[in-house]
Every structure is written in C-alpha cells, then in structure tokens.
C-alpha cells in the first residue's frame, strides 16, 4: 500500500514542475520560488531523517548542475530564462531549484527504483528525455541535433537511478572493498606451500 507521504511527495514535485512550466513564461518567479520552498519544507517536515534528506538534495543538485551545464555548454541547449552573463553557460536558478525539489523525491516517491533498478533505469531514461522535451514545448529550452538526447539518456537512465540507490543506502560495496588487503595476501603467501 502506498503511504500518504509518498503520494504527497510525488504530487508536490509535479506541482513544482507545472508551476515552473507555466510560471516561467509569465515571469511568475515569486510563485515558483514559493511553491518550491513549500514542497521542500513539507517534505522535510514529514521526513524522519532531515540530514539524509539534505544529503540527497545536495547530491541531486550536483547531478543537475553537471547535466544542465553539459547541455548548455556541449549540446548548445538554450535555456529561457538563462542566467545573466557571465553565468549564462551554467545551469539557471530555476533548474537548480527544480533539482533541489527532485532531491526531495529520492528517498520518498522515487524510492521504488531501489526495488526495480533496471525498470527504473529504463523508465527514468524515457521520462527524463520527455520532461526536457516538454520544457522545449513550453518554450523554456530549445536545441538542435541528437547530443542533448544522448546526455539526457545517460543522465536519467544511469546516473539518476544510481543517485536514488545511493540516497537510500542501497548501493553494493565497491569491488575494491571485496579485494583482499595486503596483510591478507601476505598471510596467504606465508601459509602457501613453497
């Protein structure tokens, strides 16, 4: 059974997305900030571990900054409204705010990806591209060519599910941790027949 807080979290993020999609073309910046901050505040109020939520939001912001800046700099994506010069080539404030709000979903409404990571990766790859394509439709971005799609598929199909897994403490230990230490190797060589 889906918990009430998870539904509120998912609907809250959708409200933020739509506030941006409809509010940015009309320059309703205060409304966008207010809706976004309300989503974050409500999420933190319902969370049992605010520190983990802040870590998830910070990781989401880092991924978003990398993805959106790569889109702007490498794939010639134009974002409207963009940052003023000299920051025009980095992620604009409203996308930063959107990634903060997306970070609120990692340990709540997006947590299902932990149980079905392959399905989550496939759906995230499609949904991520569609979300950005919808932003193009609302006049918030425009681009030419296939490079933006390649960046988005990798970011959403690979990086975002990894971010969800990490935020929920579900990543497997790295292979390096499974390797024997140098002391274990020397002990094994001492007991090996010569």
Secondary structure, DSSP 8 states (H G I E B T S, - for coil): ---HHHHHHHHHHHHHHHHHHHHGGGT-HHHHHHHHHHHHHHHHHH-S-HHHHHHHHHHHHHHHHHHHHHHHHHS--EESS---TTSTTS--HHHHHHHHHHHTTTTTTTGGGGTSHHHHHHHHHHHHHHHHHHHHHTTSEE--SSHHHHHHHHIIIIIHHHHHHHHTT-----HHHHS--HHHHHHHHHHS--
